[in-house]
């Protein structure tokens, strides 16, 4: 369950900015506060300023390309290029002028949902040609080549969608998936299928559902560096159970029989084959005798002589790295990664890199914290150490031997970018400003950094830097000046406060709070947001968007707390949810509520909780566990029975319903649904293909059958992502009308 964030994700943002208090107005001129509405929060232009995505450097390093959203439509992205020699920006592809506007295929829609970009329009991805002369652009189901002078050539023109398009490493071939087959061909020539067509339940070149949804693996084929071979996934989901999903829309209902492997059920059978670019010399990769496994990751060695496959067992406690012969498909176990401690699982990661000398930089939690290790000549050496975590491997400069990464070494709430010498890792160099939370990407050679930074008072800003972290050029300046979209609301912007409280075992739990302008002697209601599930870290020191400021403008205190089970605190912090979902998280959030009730400016009778997805599940569990503790709860798209959620996510933490029936029964919200006595609002998209609508109907039916009151808002045609310029404000206006109807209002 990769989460739906509270506000739109900030993938790559912008700029050099002064603190919000320092503005361009004359010294003695006061700026009247302007109330921020939900309508404005979700309108265009975005109040965060520009939000570029997918920044990449051309192979020769001259051009920086990125996807930039429009002032008039924050969800539509066009392709732009920055010439580092001339310092000039130009639009390479105007998505509105070039695109056909035709409806995407159901397969592409679902793949975009898996990638959490279902709400975006225009261009969502692109790829440079190996010679740096053009860019491959998928748009509205077809493929285009865009030149640097603005010329655009259409490559495909079909009714079907070309999924997972890619250019081969040397630029000779174009490949894509069409109608469940892998196709290849010369870039401007005719493509042909190189795998057989075997019916609706067998697909080549695609990632199966759980790989896309839970394993962050969105493709199912991989080119060898010399283009001599392709590794191609084949999966058969004919044995996977069918969920009949009624996508109930405003003017009709479409019914889909979706292959959805619920916890404890049969997964798709996944195989891996190696073949020539034309499909010839096809051999099957030996993945071992056990077929009930997960194909986690596939990578070619830099010299193309070996294929490396990460094979995860069904229990997700063992990860074998296989070394495969590309000619025969035979394999051997190179090494095995095991769960760090008993009652734990292996978190999959993309934080590894095969190097040209045959060695490997690898991320592991084997010492209890996520750190980098180096495997060379059969021997391991730990590169980073300490009670903090490496959150991302950013890049490796193989000429200098330096490794670049993000981590929490200096502040668990604000990641920084660091580098370390692989041969002498005793000293870690900080490359970013600790006044900001920072993320980064790099070019393939590890010579240039693309840094994105923000803090509570500064929207995201991005810049190019050298390998020492020295800024070379701004990508987006996004200054909070009088022309910035957020400028009218700066005067009412409220700062974020941070602190900790102790969990029942003494573990410190971080919280964040934003308060309105308060009057002495008055008590204020609290909008207590939570996610609660494994993975996301809600409390952080980066820019968190305008939504919470709009809530604070309404006179509410914003509050959030990261409970045990969430990420970036190490194995011991995550482990307590093992076979016990809905337990420790609920108690930790309760500690947050009790802390709030102790504050003299908080109205103890007006603490409302809100969450989506796992957070929606948490709302129901919290109301069941502690009637009367909260004034009301909002439950968005909740999982209500873990037997209804997918295998890879659920079994990682809960085991199977067959082997761990008691844990599943305890974690379910359905048996105790009638114990909910506090006001409850349930929201759900009626076409949800992730947390299927049956989750909502299960708890709804239980409460109706016992004559237990609750309120509900359903969104016809919407999936797990109930967002949009009009839908998002409707959702939050609904929430606050609900709170007002139950007297959860600010003081007069």
Buried (B, 14 or more C-beta within 10 A) or exposed (E): BBBBBBBBEBBBBBBBBEEBEEBEEEEEEEBEBBEBBBBBBBBBBBBBBBBBBBBBBBBEEBBBBBBBBBEEBBBBBBBBBBBBEEEEEBBBBBBEEBBEEEEBBEBBBBBBBBBBBBBBBBBBBBBBBEEBBBBBBBBBBBBBBBEBEEEBEEBBEEEBBBBBBBBBBEBBBBBBBBBBBBBBBEBEEEBEBBBEEBEEBBBBBBBBBBBBBBBBBBBBBBBBBEBEBBBBBBBBBBEBEEBEBBBBEEEEEEEBEBBBBBBBBBBBBBBBBBBBBEBEEBBEBBBEEEEEBBBBBBBBBBEBBBBBBBBBBBBBBBBBBBBBBBEEBEBEEBBEBEBBEEEBBBBBBEBBBBBEEBBBBBBBBBBBBBBBBBBBEEEBEEBBBEEBBBBBBBBBBBEEBBBBBBBBBBBBBBBBBBBBBBEEBEEBBBBBBEEBBBBBBBBEBBBBBBBBBBBBBBBBBBBBBEBEBEEEEBBBBBBBEEEBBBBBBBBBBBEBEEEEBEBEEEBEBBBBBBBBEBEEEEBBBBBBBBBBBBBBBBBBBBBBBBBBBBBBBBBBBBBBBBBBBBBBBBBBBBBBBBBBBBBBBBBBBBBBBBBBBEBEBBBBEBBBBBBBBBBBBBBBBBBBBBEEBBBBBBBBBBBBBBBBBBBBBBBBBBBBBEEBEEBBBBBBBBEBBBEBEBBBBBBBBBBBBBBBBBBBEBBBEBBEEEEBEBBEBBBBBBBBBBBBBEBBBBBBEBBBEBBEEBEBBBEE
